[in-house]
Amino acid sequence: MTVVMDYFSDRQKVKKTLDDWCEMARQIEHPSVKAFIKRLRFFEYGILNHADYPIGTSRLEGVNNKIKVIKRKAYGFHDSEYFALKVKQAFAA
């Protein structure tokens, strides 16, 4: 997996791979594929930025999931201050 990450850490290589793939897909000449290429090009800036800054959202998703569990357990209680304390307790160091 390290080899793949090293390859995609270089912005120029990612740009070339994206350009090559879009050119190959363009040869299919199908309206849905053309629409996908257009959408992919719309997000090209973000895709290339991920090559420079490979930041994921896994920790944030974990925090959101933990808060949802606390909220589900607290169903029926109307004290928002207690809920806030339970969230703080869950993430105390």
Secondary structure, 3 states (H helix, E strand, C coil): CHHHHHHCCCHHHHHHHHHHHHHHHHCCCCHHHHHHHHHHHHCHHHHHHHHHCCCCCHHHHHHHHHHHHHHHHCCCCCCHHHHHHHHHHHCCC
